[in-house]
C-alpha cells in the first residue's frame, strides 16, 4: 500500500496510541515516543514494522505516540492510519493480511 495523504488514528489517552502517517518517497521513517520506551520500546517498534510489512508499506513517515497501549491496539492504530491515508472504504479493507 502507498501512503497517499496525512492520516491519524488513535488518541492521546492513557492505554492508547496515536499514529500519524505521511507520504514520503524513497524511504520509510518510523518515530516512536512512549511512556514505556525503556521497558517495551523494541517490542513496540517490532509491532509497528511487522504491521507495515504485512500492509506492504515501504515508503512514508510513521509517527507513533504511545501511552501504554497493548500490542493489538498498536497494530490496529497503524493499520487504521494506513487505510485512512489510502482512502480505503470498509468494503475494501484487506483484514486477512493483519
Residue, then its C-alpha position, 0 to 999 in steps of 0.5 A: x500500500x502507498x501512503x497517499x495523504x496525512x492520516x491519524x488514528x488513535x488518541x492521546x489517552x492513557x492505554x492508547x496510541x496515536x499514529x500519524x502517517x505521511x507520504x514520503x518517497x524513497x524511504x520509510x521513517x518510523x518515530x516512536x515516543x512512549x511512556x514505556x520506551x525503556x521497558x517495551x520500546x523494541x517490542x513496540x517498534x517490532x509491532x509497528x514494522x511487522x504491521x507495515x510489512x504485512x500492509x506492504x508499506x515501504x515508503x512514508x513517515x510513521x509517527x507513533x505516540x504511545x501511552x501504554x497501549x497493548x500490542x493489538x491496539x498498536x497494530x490496529x492504530x497503524x493499520x487504521x492510519x494506513x487505510x485512512x491515508x489510502x482512502x480505503x472504504x470498509x468494503x475494501x479493507x484487506x483484514x486477512x493480511x493483519 
